[in-house]
């Protein structure tokens, strides 16, 4: 069984279920998650759904072979966070300032 998590967006979940039905794919809606009775699934159908519904901010991620996530990606910068240029640590800007000192910068 394949699961598609829609990040608690019930409206888009209903639209996706209708879209899948129009493509001849049976699915079950549980809150904001869709279940499909298949063992493998190509994410192209989800990308075509996003294009069809003009949801340009949304993206599809394959979390594992049986779980997909459709959501709006938010960058760490939008949350007031940053990344250490040396080691890649992600933290709030205030903590990064002192963290960078551990690298000698």
N, C-alpha and C positions, 0 to 999 in steps of 0.2 A: 504494500500500500504506500502511495506517495502522499506527502503532506505539503501543503503550500500555506505558509504563515504570512498573513497580510498585516502584521504589526498593529493589530487591534483596530484596523479600519474595516468596519462592517460593510460600509457602502461599496467599497471597491471589491470586497469579497463577494457580495451579491452580483455585482457586474461581471466579475470573472466567472462565477458559476454559470451565469446566463451565456457568456461568451463560449465557455467550454461546451455547453449544451448545444449551441448553434453549430459547433464543430463536430458534434456526434460523440462527445466525451462525457460519460456519466460521472458525476461527482456528488459529494455529500458536504454540506456546509455545517460547520460546528463553530458558532460564534464568528470569529474572524479567521478561521482556518478551514481550508478546503482539503478534503480527502478524495483521492482518486484510486480506484481499485486496479492498479497496474504495478508491475515490479520495476519498470524503467520508464523514464519520461524525458523528452528533449525540452530544454528550456526555451527553444525557439518559439513555441506556442505562447509563452508568457511575454516574450519580447514583442511578438506581433500584437498581443492584447494591449500592451502599454502604448504601442504605436497607434493602434486603432482607436484607443480612448484618449489619445493626445496627452498622456501623462509623462511629460518629458523629464520631470524631476525624479521619478521613480526608477529603480533599478532592480534587477533580478540577481540573486546570489544563490548558488548551489551550495548549501551548507554541508550536505553529505548526499549520497546517492538517493536517499528517500525523503529529503527535506529541502524545500526551496523557500527563500525569503523574498518577498516583494515589499519594498519600503523606499522611503526617501532617505538617502544617505546624508549624514550630517558630519562635517569635518570637525576635527578636534579644535580647530581655530574658532569655530562657531560657538564652542562651549567655554571659551576663555582658556583653552589649554594650548600647549605647544609641545614640541619634540626636541630633545637634546640632539644637537648636531653630531656629537661624538658617538653616543651609544644607542640612540633611538628611544630612550625613556620618554614616555608620554606623561605629563603632569601639568598642574596649573602653572602659569607663567611665574608666579611668585616663588614657588618651590623650585622651578627650573633654574632660576637665577642662582640660588645657593647650590643646587646640584652641579651646575657647570663648574663651580669652584673645585669639586672633587677631581675634575679632569685637568685642572690647572689653567683654566681660561678665565 
